[in-house]
Amino acid sequence: MFSDRAKINVTAGRGGNGCISFRREKHVPRGGPDGGDGGDGGSVWIEADEGLRDLYYFGGHVHFKAGNGGHGRGANKAGARGDDVVVRVPLGTEVRDGDLVVADLTRHGQRTRVAQGGMGGKGNARFVTAVRQAPRFAELGEEGETRWLSLTLRLMADVGLAGLPNAGKSMLLRRISRARPKVADYPFTTLEPMLGVVEVPGREGSFTVADVPGLLEGASEGVGLGTEFLAHLERCRLLLHVVDITGYYGDEPLANFRTILHELEAHASTLGRRPQIVVLNKVDVVDDTVVSERLREFHSEVAQLREAGHPAFSWTEDDSSPPLEILVCPVSAATGKGIEWLVWATWRALGSSQVETAVGAHDDAPDYAPDGAVASAAAPREESEPMGSEPTRATGAHVVYRPAAAKGGTLVLRRTEQGFVVEGEAVERLVRRTDLANDEAVRYLDRRLSRLGLEEALREAGAEPGDEVEIAGYIFEFQ
């Protein structure tokens, strides 16, 4: 069963704890501290693999966890780094964290890190100073990142087949390639996307074609799973708009053509502008006079669209518009009539510079995470203001202060009924990496927070002795 959507949970490894150790060796009475650092936790990566077809594997495999870092040991031995985990997905997979696009994997071997392993803690040998010559504390390792990700597969193909059910798209794919989709005389024979490779006769070249299940009126709004099927056409550089010339199933062919054209435009503005070739299929089951009449109708329709500047039919080759004989191709997928001309016309269209660059960034797509890293979906914080400034924002029962820390970035203080909540990457990391059960480690933390300007910032914000100060989920008492 073909699957093009999945949700997975990725968890990076925790960093190992630093070691508290002292050198113990015969005839060395003052060996000094020799605790090694903890190893970093492993990360989780997602990598594109051209050997995979869909996301079916993730129906039964949801959780992926990297290895934890090893703890530091004596004799300055560092802990082992945690093993990374690589999650392999098909080419064309888009990775999202909520509404944020983390990565769009379109090349074999392309990878992105989706969960960063936690840093290992420093051993006590790293805290030696001229004054503190025998530190009896070490840092804890950091927790690794964890998040839920959405995977969406959009097929990678040069050409996409679009049309109503039973227009003959699957038969056309069988005729022009070695793909063998199911073919029958009833609508919705095709239930999942199919890919085929088309060899161009007389030329050393080929192109890939994607056949998606038939579209219905309202597909852009989800009718008949239309939005999921249309998504597979978004990466195609050229669309073959297949129309049943007989009109046996429903409305007139021209009305059916307009219906699908509207659905393509309604789904995404970029998809509606994608270059198209109209394929009038099943010419073998109607009289030549009917074929000629339909051909005149579609030539007139496409000519009007081109004159109106419709991008789907206004693409050019060699700085001139292609003839209508290329934009509208009558064929019979059953007998092979007109197929060679269609393959040649498609190959010629794919060589056009406008078709070559037809697939670009989505106009309405959200931002990508920088450098392939997962960014927070939350809005970026405002720039900090000088200490002692007026409150920058009032929200209900609490007031937010944004004093500039002397070192380590911005501190954000939120006034609550019990005291203050402190936010800031530097101070939160310090607290998380501190062994709060170790008195010496707590005293070291207090000095570090003071150097970062936290105590001064709290006093200027109106903190009084006895107020609660929350940092990274831990409660401290201001003194």
Summary of the structure (lengths in Angstrom):
residues: 479
radius of gyration: 31.7
end to end distance: 63.8
largest distance: 108.8
contacts: 1625
relative contact order: 0.10
helix: 26%
strand: 24%
